Amino acid sequence: MPKTCTHSYACAPACDPCVIDVFLSIVRFMEGEAPQPWWAFSKERKALLASEAPLSLG
């Protein structure tokens, strides 16, 4: 899975951050991991987004 989450930038701030958690849950399941509830990925999403540089428009 790519480190950057362009989806969060494309719809921020209108997008519910839990959508990213759901996406992570689906991707991991499709990669063969056991199914997990979306909230199991909240900590990972927060760390991922905190490590990203702020969006620069030029």
Secondary structure as GFF3:
##gff-version 3
##sequence-region A 1 58
A	DSSP	alpha_helix	6	11	.	.	.	ID=ss1
A	DSSP	alpha_helix	18	30	.	.	.	ID=ss2
A	DSSP	three_ten_helix	38	41	.	.	.	ID=ss3
A	DSSP	alpha_helix	42	51	.	.	.	ID=ss4
###
